[in-house]
Amino acid sequence: MTTYGTIPASTLPSANLEYLSRAKERIKDGLGARRPWKLMFNIHSLNCPRTFSEAISRFRANLAYFRMNYAIIVLLILFLSLLWHPISLIVLIIMMALWLFLYFLRDEPLAIFNRTIDDRVVLVVLGVLTFVFLLLTDATSNILVSVMIGAVVVLVHASLRRTDDLYDEESNGLVSGPSSSS
């Protein structure tokens, strides 16, 4: 039997395949925390809060419940604002890849020169590097404005969306929040 044109599976190290499958599972788990967009943008669940304290309570409950959706929205706004700054966009994509591999997809602690690096140090260093590299691309005002727009979008949605129909699978019940049945 001939195997012309086929790539033997034994040429890829099993450790790399295992790492890729773990990374894929962790990405699936992270995106699994995303709530359905249909639930998030249900037009019947939007109304003005009666009091300021109700708005704060809604904001906290919705921010906790839709945190992955809100992160996707802010990152999408940032991405769209950087389309006219290709160098900044490339830097953002490279830094996101570094975040994925050095912070989010690691199973064991990071070790450099046989020294274990704490997760908080990795978090601070990656945050500072991302901020500095993006500022060096001369798109500072664009980045700040897009993050502010994203924050305003999140603030408005989280304050206007009622919380009485949010179901939490972990505690098998409704998310605590004011009941706005009007």
Phi, psi and chi 1 to 4 in degrees:
 res  aa     phi    psi   chi1   chi2   chi3   chi4
   1 MET       -  131.1 -179.3  169.3  154.5      -
   2 THR   -98.5  151.7   61.0      -      -      -
   3 THR  -127.0   43.1   57.6      -      -      -
   4 TYR   -64.1  135.4  -63.0  114.6      -      -
   5 GLY    79.3    4.8      -      -      -      -
   6 THR  -104.5  152.4   61.0      -      -      -
   7 ILE  -104.4  121.2  -60.5  172.0      -      -
   8 PRO   -64.9  138.9    4.5   -5.1      -      -
   9 ALA   -69.2  -20.7      -      -      -      -
  10 SER   -75.6   -7.4   62.4      -      -      -
  11 THR   -75.9  -22.3   60.6      -      -      -
  12 LEU   -91.0  128.2  -65.6  174.2      -      -
  13 PRO   -64.2  141.4  -12.5   20.2      -      -
  14 SER   -67.2  -27.0   63.8      -      -      -
  15 ALA   -64.2  -40.2      -      -      -      -
  16 ASN   -66.5  -41.2  -73.3  -18.1      -      -
  17 LEU   -64.1  -39.8  -71.0  175.4      -      -
  18 GLU   -65.1  -41.7 -177.3 -179.1  -33.5      -
  19 TYR   -62.8  -43.5  178.0   76.1      -      -
  20 LEU   -65.0  -39.3  -70.5  175.1      -      -
  21 SER   -69.2  -37.3   66.6      -      -      -
  22 ARG   -64.9  -41.2  -80.2 -171.4  -46.8 -146.5
  23 ALA   -62.5  -42.4      -      -      -      -
  24 LYS   -62.0  -42.4 -176.9  178.7  174.0 -176.6
  25 GLU   -65.2  -40.5  -72.2  -59.7  -43.6      -
  26 ARG   -68.0  -36.3  -67.4 -174.2   92.4  179.6
  27 ILE   -66.3  -42.3  -70.9  172.0      -      -
  28 LYS   -60.9  -42.5  -84.6 -174.8 -179.4  178.6
  29 ASP   -64.2  -41.0  -69.6  -17.3      -      -
  30 GLY   -65.5  -43.1      -      -      -      -
  31 LEU   -75.2  -17.3  -71.9  176.8      -      -
  32 GLY   -68.3  -20.0      -      -      -      -
  33 ALA   -76.5   -8.7      -      -      -      -
  34 ARG   -71.1  136.3 -179.5 -176.7   55.5   82.7
  35 ARG   -89.4  158.2  -55.7  -61.2 -179.4  167.6
  36 PRO   -61.3  135.0  -19.0   28.1      -      -
  37 TRP   -64.7  -32.3  -65.9  104.4      -      -
  38 LYS   -62.8  -39.4 -158.2  175.1 -147.8  179.4
  39 LEU   -69.3  -40.0  175.2   66.7      -      -
  40 MET   -65.0  -40.6 -175.8  176.0 -179.4      -
  41 PHE  -105.2   30.6  -67.1  114.7      -      -
  42 ASN   -67.1  113.9 -177.9   -0.3      -      -
  43 ILE   -64.4  -26.7 -163.8   76.4      -      -
  44 HIS   -76.7  -11.7  -59.2  -66.4      -      -
  45 SER   -97.4    7.7  -66.2      -      -      -
  46 LEU  -104.2  126.6  -64.1  175.5      -      -
  47 ASN  -161.9  165.5   70.3   -2.5      -      -
  48 CYS   -77.2  136.8  -70.2      -      -      -
  49 PRO   -70.2  150.6   20.0  -26.1      -      -
  50 ARG   -77.3  -34.6  -67.5 -172.8 -176.1  119.1
  51 THR  -130.6  165.9   64.0      -      -      -
  52 PHE   -66.2  -38.4 -176.9   70.7      -      -
  53 SER   -67.0  -33.2   62.6      -      -      -
  54 GLU   -67.0  -38.1 -177.4 -178.1   -6.1      -
  55 ALA   -63.8  -41.8      -      -      -      -
  56 ILE   -64.8  -42.9  -62.9  -66.6      -      -
  57 SER   -63.5  -43.2  177.2      -      -      -
  58 ARG   -61.8  -43.9  -76.2 -176.3 -176.8 -171.6
  59 PHE   -58.5  -47.7  175.0   76.0      -      -
  60 ARG   -64.0  -45.3  -72.6 -178.8  178.6  162.6
  61 ALA   -66.0  -44.9      -      -      -      -
  62 ASN   -68.7  -36.7  -77.0  -36.5      -      -
  63 LEU   -63.6  -40.8 -167.3   62.5      -      -
  64 ALA   -69.5  -38.9      -      -      -      -
  65 TYR   -76.7  -41.5 -168.4   78.2      -      -
  66 PHE  -105.9   26.1  -67.9  114.9      -      -
  67 ARG   -58.4  -40.5   67.1 -179.0  169.4  -90.3
  68 MET   -68.3  -39.9 -178.3   61.2   73.9      -
  69 ASN   -62.7  -43.5  -61.9   65.2      -      -
  70 TYR   -64.6  -39.4  -71.5  144.8      -      -
  71 ALA   -62.9  -40.7      -      -      -      -
  72 ILE   -63.6  -41.3  -69.3  170.4      -      -
  73 ILE   -63.7  -46.1  -71.1  170.4      -      -
  74 VAL   -64.7  -42.5  171.0      -      -      -
  75 LEU   -66.0  -35.3  -74.3  173.6      -      -
  76 LEU   -65.9  -42.4  179.8   66.4      -      -
  77 ILE   -62.9  -42.7  -68.8  170.5      -      -
  78 LEU   -62.9  -44.6  178.6   61.9      -      -
  79 PHE   -60.1  -46.8  176.1   79.6      -      -
  80 LEU   -63.6  -35.1  -68.4  174.3      -      -
  81 SER   -72.6  -22.1   74.2      -      -      -
  82 LEU   -92.1    1.0  -68.3  178.1      -      -
  83 LEU   -60.6  -30.0  -75.9  176.9      -      -
  84 TRP   -90.7    4.3  -70.1  -90.3      -      -
  85 HIS  -129.3   78.9  -61.9  -83.8      -      -
  86 PRO   -60.6  -33.6   11.2  -17.5      -      -
  87 ILE   -65.7  -43.3  -60.6  -62.1      -      -
  88 SER   -63.3  -38.2  -61.7      -      -      -
  89 LEU   -64.7  -42.1 -169.7   58.8      -      -
  90 ILE   -63.8  -43.2  -68.6  168.4      -      -
  91 VAL   -61.7  -43.2  168.0      -      -      -
  92 LEU   -61.3  -43.5  178.2   68.6      -      -
  93 ILE   -65.7  -41.7  -68.8  170.0      -      -
  94 ILE   -63.7  -43.5  -70.0  170.9      -      -
  95 MET   -66.9  -35.8  -68.6  -51.2  -62.8      -
  96 MET   -64.3  -38.7  -73.6  175.0   68.4      -
  97 ALA   -64.2  -41.7      -      -      -      -
  98 LEU   -62.1  -43.0  -75.5  174.1      -      -
  99 TRP   -58.5  -45.0  -85.6   91.5      -      -
 100 LEU   -59.9  -50.3  -83.3  174.3      -      -
 101 PHE   -78.8  -34.6  -70.9  110.2      -      -
 102 LEU   -91.7  -17.7  -65.5  177.3      -      -
 103 TYR  -125.7  -53.6 -169.9   73.2      -      -
 104 PHE   -81.4  -35.1  -68.0  111.4      -      -
 105 LEU  -100.0    7.8  -61.4  179.8      -      -
 106 ARG   -79.4  138.4  -78.2 -171.6  -60.6  113.8
 107 ASP   -96.5  -35.2  -73.0  -24.7      -      -
 108 GLU  -116.5  162.4   60.7  -90.3  -12.8      -
 109 PRO   -61.3  149.2  -18.4   27.2      -      -
 110 LEU   -73.6  132.9 -177.2   65.0      -      -
 111 ALA  -126.4  127.7      -      -      -      -
 112 ILE  -125.4  125.6  -61.0  175.7      -      -
 113 PHE    51.9   46.5  -60.3  119.6      -      -
 114 ASN    60.9   22.2  -67.0  -32.8      -      -
 115 ARG  -116.5  131.1  -63.2 -171.6   67.5  138.9
 116 THR   -80.6  129.8  -57.8      -      -      -
 117 ILE   -99.7  128.8  -51.1  -61.7      -      -
 118 ASP   -67.8  148.6 -172.1   36.2      -      -
 119 ASP   -60.7  -34.8  -82.6  -13.0      -      -
 120 ARG   -64.9  -36.9  -70.1  174.0  -69.5 -169.3
 121 VAL   -66.2  -43.4  173.1      -      -      -
 122 VAL   -61.0  -43.7  175.1      -      -      -
 123 LEU   -59.8  -48.5  178.5   72.6      -      -
 124 VAL   -65.7  -45.6  168.3      -      -      -
 125 VAL   -63.8  -45.4  168.3      -      -      -
 126 LEU   -64.3  -39.5  -77.4  173.7      -      -
 127 GLY   -63.2  -45.9      -      -      -      -
 128 VAL   -65.9  -44.1  168.1      -      -      -
 129 LEU   -62.1  -42.3  -74.5  176.2      -      -
 130 THR   -61.2  -47.2  -58.2      -      -      -
 131 PHE   -61.6  -47.7 -175.0   72.1      -      -
 132 VAL   -65.9  -46.2  167.1      -      -      -
 133 PHE   -64.1  -38.1  -72.9  150.0      -      -
 134 LEU   -69.3  -35.0  -76.8  174.8      -      -
 135 LEU   -69.1  -30.9  -70.5 -179.8      -      -
 136 LEU   -72.1  -10.6  -70.5  175.5      -      -
 137 THR   -90.5    7.5   62.1      -      -      -
 138 ASP    61.6   32.4  -69.5  -27.7      -      -
 139 ALA  -121.2   28.8      -      -      -      -
 140 THR   -56.7  -52.4  -53.3      -      -      -
 141 SER   -64.6  -37.7   62.1      -      -      -
 142 ASN   -62.7  -42.9 -162.5   13.8      -      -
 143 ILE   -67.0  -46.3  -67.7  166.3      -      -
 144 LEU   -63.8  -42.1  -66.9  176.4      -      -
 145 VAL   -65.4  -42.7  166.9      -      -      -
 146 SER   -67.3  -37.4   64.0      -      -      -
 147 VAL   -67.9  -38.6  169.2      -      -      -
 148 MET   -65.0  -41.7  -65.7  -60.9  -89.9      -
 149 ILE   -61.7  -43.9  -70.6  170.9      -      -
 150 GLY   -60.2  -42.1      -      -      -      -
 151 ALA   -64.4  -39.6      -      -      -      -
 152 VAL   -66.6  -42.0  167.9      -      -      -
 153 VAL   -60.2  -45.4  167.0      -      -      -
 154 VAL   -63.9  -45.1  168.1      -      -      -
 155 LEU   -60.6  -45.7  176.3   70.7      -      -
 156 VAL   -66.1  -47.6  167.8      -      -      -
 157 HIS   -64.2  -46.6  179.6  -89.3      -      -
 158 ALA   -64.9  -28.3      -      -      -      -
 159 SER   -82.0  -31.5  -61.5      -      -      -
 160 LEU   -88.3  -22.9  -67.6  179.1      -      -
 161 ARG   -82.8  126.3 -166.5 -169.6 -173.2  -65.9
 162 ARG   -66.9  156.0  -69.1 -175.8  -40.3 -160.2
 163 THR  -112.1    6.1   58.7      -      -      -
 164 ASP   -76.9   -8.3   54.7   -5.2      -      -
 165 ASP  -115.0   13.9   62.4  -18.2      -      -
 166 LEU   -87.2  123.1  -58.7 -179.9      -      -
 167 TYR  -105.9  128.8 -175.3   78.6      -      -
 168 ASP  -102.9  114.9 -172.7   15.0      -      -
 169 GLU   -67.9  -30.8  -66.4   87.1    6.9      -
 170 GLU   -68.1  -41.2  -67.1  171.1    0.2      -
 171 SER   -99.7    3.2   64.3      -      -      -
 172 ASN    53.0   47.3  -66.9  -32.3      -      -
 173 GLY  -163.4 -178.4      -      -      -      -
 174 LEU   -75.1  148.0  -67.2  175.5      -      -
 175 VAL   -68.2  137.5  172.6      -      -      -
 176 SER   -70.4  137.0   61.0      -      -      -
 177 GLY   175.9  171.8      -      -      -      -
 178 PRO   -67.6  143.3   25.6  -32.1      -      -
 179 SER   -90.6  117.8  177.7      -      -      -
 180 SER  -114.2   78.7  -55.9      -      -      -
 181 SER   -99.5   92.8   53.5      -      -      -
 182 SER  -128.5      -   52.3      -      -      -
